[in-house]
Amino acid sequence: MQDLPPGLIFRAEFLSESEEEELLSFIRTIGFRSFQMHGVTAKRRIKQYGWHYAFGTYQLTRADPIPAEFSNIGARSAELAGVDSADWAEALVTEYA
């Protein structure tokens, strides 16, 4: 593996194969939406959970709660980052075109 950028933590077995398949199955059901950034429709679609950031107005509002399907990722990510998983307040799922 190439040298990683400073601050990037990579874990090859972060998810098991079955966890990955379950997560991908769930992600395929997400209602992604297009969004505008700087007056241009982005070449990706997103779904925000926990908090919604409006790129045009810079406003932060409540969004749909983080789905239970992301609980393993949240707990493991928090552990890697050395923070309490209860503080995990937002998840952004991005689909690139």
C-alpha positions as CSV (number, residue, x, y, z in Angstrom):
1,M,0.0,0.0,0.0
2,Q,1.2,3.5,-0.8
3,D,2.1,6.0,1.9
4,L,-1.2,7.3,3.3
5,P,-1.9,11.0,3.7
6,P,-1.2,12.4,7.2
7,G,-4.2,11.7,9.5
8,L,-5.8,9.0,7.3
9,I,-6.5,5.7,9.1
10,F,-7.0,2.7,6.9
11,R,-8.3,-0.6,8.2
12,A,-8.6,-3.3,5.5
13,E,-10.9,-5.4,7.6
14,F,-13.0,-2.5,9.0
15,L,-16.1,-4.4,7.9
16,S,-16.5,-8.1,7.3
17,E,-17.7,-9.2,3.8
18,S,-21.2,-9.9,5.1
19,E,-21.4,-6.5,6.9
20,E,-20.2,-4.8,3.7
21,E,-22.9,-6.6,1.6
22,E,-25.6,-5.7,4.2
23,L,-24.5,-2.1,4.2
24,L,-24.4,-1.9,0.4
25,S,-27.9,-3.4,0.2
26,F,-29.2,-0.7,2.5
27,I,-27.3,2.1,0.6
28,R,-29.0,1.0,-2.6
29,T,-32.4,1.9,-1.0
30,I,-31.4,5.4,0.0
31,G,-33.2,8.3,-1.7
32,F,-30.2,10.3,-2.8
33,R,-30.8,13.9,-3.9
34,S,-28.9,16.3,-6.2
35,F,-27.7,19.5,-4.8
36,Q,-26.4,22.9,-6.0
37,M,-23.0,24.2,-4.9
38,H,-21.9,27.6,-6.0
39,G,-24.7,27.7,-8.5
40,V,-23.8,24.5,-10.2
41,T,-25.5,21.1,-9.9
42,A,-22.9,18.9,-8.3
43,K,-21.7,15.7,-10.1
44,R,-22.8,13.7,-7.1
45,R,-25.9,13.0,-5.1
46,I,-26.1,12.9,-1.3
47,K,-28.2,11.9,1.7
48,Q,-27.6,13.6,5.0
49,Y,-28.6,12.1,8.3
50,G,-28.7,13.7,11.7
51,W,-28.1,17.2,10.4
52,H,-28.7,18.7,7.0
53,Y,-26.3,21.4,5.7
54,A,-27.8,23.7,3.0
55,F,-24.9,24.5,0.7
56,G,-26.6,27.5,-0.7
57,T,-27.6,29.2,2.5
58,Y,-25.0,27.7,4.9
59,Q,-27.7,26.7,7.3
60,L,-27.7,23.7,9.5
61,T,-31.1,22.0,10.3
62,R,-32.2,18.7,11.7
63,A,-32.4,15.8,9.2
64,D,-33.6,12.2,9.3
65,P,-32.0,10.3,12.2
66,I,-28.9,8.2,11.4
67,P,-30.2,4.8,10.4
68,A,-29.5,1.8,12.7
69,E,-27.7,0.2,9.6
70,F,-24.9,2.6,10.2
71,S,-24.4,1.8,14.0
72,N,-21.4,-0.5,13.4
73,I,-19.6,2.1,11.3
74,G,-20.4,4.8,13.9
75,A,-19.1,2.8,16.8
76,R,-16.0,1.7,15.0
77,S,-15.2,5.1,13.6
78,A,-15.6,6.7,17.0
79,E,-13.2,4.1,18.5
80,L,-10.6,4.8,15.9
81,A,-11.0,8.6,16.4
82,G,-10.9,8.2,20.2
83,V,-14.3,9.9,20.7
84,D,-17.5,8.8,22.3
85,S,-19.8,7.2,19.8
86,A,-22.8,9.0,21.5
87,D,-21.3,12.2,20.1
88,W,-21.7,10.9,16.5
89,A,-24.4,13.3,15.3
90,E,-24.2,13.4,11.4
91,A,-23.7,11.0,8.6
92,L,-23.3,11.9,4.9
93,V,-23.7,9.3,2.2
94,T,-22.4,10.4,-1.2
95,E,-23.1,8.8,-4.6
96,Y,-20.6,9.9,-7.3
97,A,-21.7,10.2,-10.9
